[in-house]
Amino acid sequence: MNVKLIPNNDLKEILKEYFEGREILYVIARENKMDAYKRAERLKKSTKSRVKPIVCTVTNHVYPSIRAAAKELHLDAGAISKVLHGKQESTKGHKFKYQ
């Protein structure tokens, strides 16, 4: 099957080409970038709704999320999650619970 390289300059969103009687759709780079952008926006929205504040029971400091606590305390976010879910007692001397 022959494949043609088609330049992206001023092309329509989708180009139709026919090879061996089969229709093949080419999506230009701009279309792919828009899809990636839309997926990223959906992920951001869904992530925000799942973020819960947590408390370090050793210091009684409240963190807005697991990621924030991990960054500030230089810990692994996965280890903090294990502590929160009861799979691990503590991580580097820190114990956590959901607020």
QUIPE-V481300 format. One record per residue. N is the residue number from 1. RES is the residue in one letter. OMEGA is omega in whole degrees, -180 to 180 (* if undefined). Layout:
n->N res->RES omega->OMEGA
n->N res->RES omega->OMEGA
This chain:
n->1 res->M omega->178
n->2 res->N omega->178
n->3 res->V omega->178
n->4 res->K omega->172
n->5 res->L omega->-178
n->6 res->I omega->-180
n->7 res->P omega->-178
n->8 res->N omega->-175
n->9 res->N omega->173
n->10 res->D omega->176
n->11 res->L omega->173
n->12 res->K omega->-178
n->13 res->E omega->-179
n->14 res->I omega->178
n->15 res->L omega->179
n->16 res->K omega->176
n->17 res->E omega->179
n->18 res->Y omega->174
n->19 res->F omega->178
n->20 res->E omega->176
n->21 res->G omega->-180
n->22 res->R omega->-180
n->23 res->E omega->178
n->24 res->I omega->-179
n->25 res->L omega->175
n->26 res->Y omega->178
n->27 res->V omega->-177
n->28 res->I omega->-175
n->29 res->A omega->-179
n->30 res->R omega->179
n->31 res->E omega->178
n->32 res->N omega->180
n->33 res->K omega->179
n->34 res->M omega->178
n->35 res->D omega->179
n->36 res->A omega->179
n->37 res->Y omega->180
n->38 res->K omega->178
n->39 res->R omega->180
n->40 res->A omega->179
n->41 res->E omega->177
n->42 res->R omega->180
n->43 res->L omega->178
n->44 res->K omega->-179
n->45 res->K omega->-178
n->46 res->S omega->179
n->47 res->T omega->-180
n->48 res->K omega->-178
n->49 res->S omega->-178
n->50 res->R omega->-177
n->51 res->V omega->179
n->52 res->K omega->176
n->53 res->P omega->178
n->54 res->I omega->-179
n->55 res->V omega->171
n->56 res->C omega->-175
n->57 res->T omega->178
n->58 res->V omega->-177
n->59 res->T omega->-175
n->60 res->N omega->177
n->61 res->H omega->-180
n->62 res->V omega->177
n->63 res->Y omega->-178
n->64 res->P omega->-178
n->65 res->S omega->176
n->66 res->I omega->-179
n->67 res->R omega->180
n->68 res->A omega->179
n->69 res->A omega->-179
n->70 res->A omega->-179
n->71 res->K omega->-177
n->72 res->E omega->-177
n->73 res->L omega->-178
n->74 res->H omega->179
n->75 res->L omega->176
n->76 res->D omega->-179
n->77 res->A omega->178
n->78 res->G omega->179
n->79 res->A omega->178
n->80 res->I omega->179
n->81 res->S omega->178
n->82 res->K omega->178
n->83 res->V omega->-179
n->84 res->L omega->-179
n->85 res->H omega->175
n->86 res->G omega->180
n->87 res->K omega->-178
n->88 res->Q omega->-176
n->89 res->E omega->180
n->90 res->S omega->175
n->91 res->T omega->-178
n->92 res->K omega->177
n->93 res->G omega->-180
n->94 res->H omega->175
n->95 res->K omega->-176
n->96 res->F omega->171
n->97 res->K omega->176
n->98 res->Y omega->-178
n->99 res->Q omega->*
